[in-house]
């Protein structure tokens, strides 16, 4: 009886903790969503839920700002970075997992050390390099930065996934006369779809919501991304359009949220498979 009571208390405590953490995590998002439907331009009001719902801020977002242009810029940068970053990550992780070459351990150690430092520590070096190459205020500059950074942040998950694929599949294919490229294209890539989905979604999400490097590289309003454009909109000395900013923030989160929901199964499969073996 005492054992059952202890287990029940542990279960109750675990559920209570999860409820509290969920509330803490979801409350800011709920507040922003409700603020986007409020009348006026202030985020503060007497009640959390608006007394009168309005969609005027969403209408003003497209009529009074360059939100659509910012959205297309962000989507272009995120899509190109995802394609290039996933391709580079696939080649890097496959080579490290399947081949033994001079400097392999040093490469892994270097990548592990680089993961310990936040990306913005390299801002000055990245700025100087892009300025030397004449790539400032260019979307391609962000694509190169995001794509190269994707290797560092996801290489161990991708390598761990390739480590779980039995080498007997490769040996059987090579006995049938398949080349290295044939094995890679016909066996490895189809089997790595969960991992590639997870990595692509992480790269896309990081590019879509990034502010630091986008604000560093992009200089004109026509090249800005959503994060930079919305920040500049409310950072002006005479700007009080906080509810307009809230509406923009809701629309920013919508594409990424839909992708997470649609690809949730692949996301979990890719993350757990890549973490099962180092």
Secondary structure, 3 states (H helix, E strand, C coil): CHHHHHHHHHHHHHHHHHHHHHHHHHHHHHHHHHHHCCCCCCCCCCCCCCCCCCCHHHHHHHHHCCHHHHHHHHHHHHHHHHHHHHHHHHHHHHHHHHCCCCCHHHHHHHHHHHHCCCHHHHHHHHHHHHHHHCCCCCHHHHHHHHHHHHHHHHHHHHHHHHHHCCHHHHHHHHHCCCCHHHHHHHHHHHHCHHHHHHHHHHHHHHHHHCCHHHHHHCCCHHHCCHHHHHHHHHHCCCCCCHHHHHHHHHHHHHHHHHHHHHCHHHHHHHHHHHCCCC
